[in-house]
């Protein structure tokens, strides 16, 4: 199992210090599956989003759960973060659990 500090290092390398939704400098870590619902520190479960839980892209995700789920920012019950693409930079991508590159896919992907 990956540690929180290692996961944060991987997310930082992946995002380059910018929000993965809009590109704004600075971010907070968002769990696609909330920790209270069994979400882990696996990098595929994490996104770098600007703002907090009430501002910026992080706030948008919290305030718009249906749209966030449709875009892969939230996960449905039983879904694996490594199997569900997320809409980033105007494309669907699968997030890796290591420091490897994002995998761009052509269409929305949910297993």
Buried (B, 14 or more C-beta within 10 A) or exposed (E): EBEEEBBBBBBEEBBEEBBBBBEEEEBBBBBBBEEEEEBBBBBBBBBBBBBEEEEBBBBBBBEBEEEBBEBBBBBEEEBEBBEBBBBBEEEBBBBBBEEEEBEEEEEEBEE
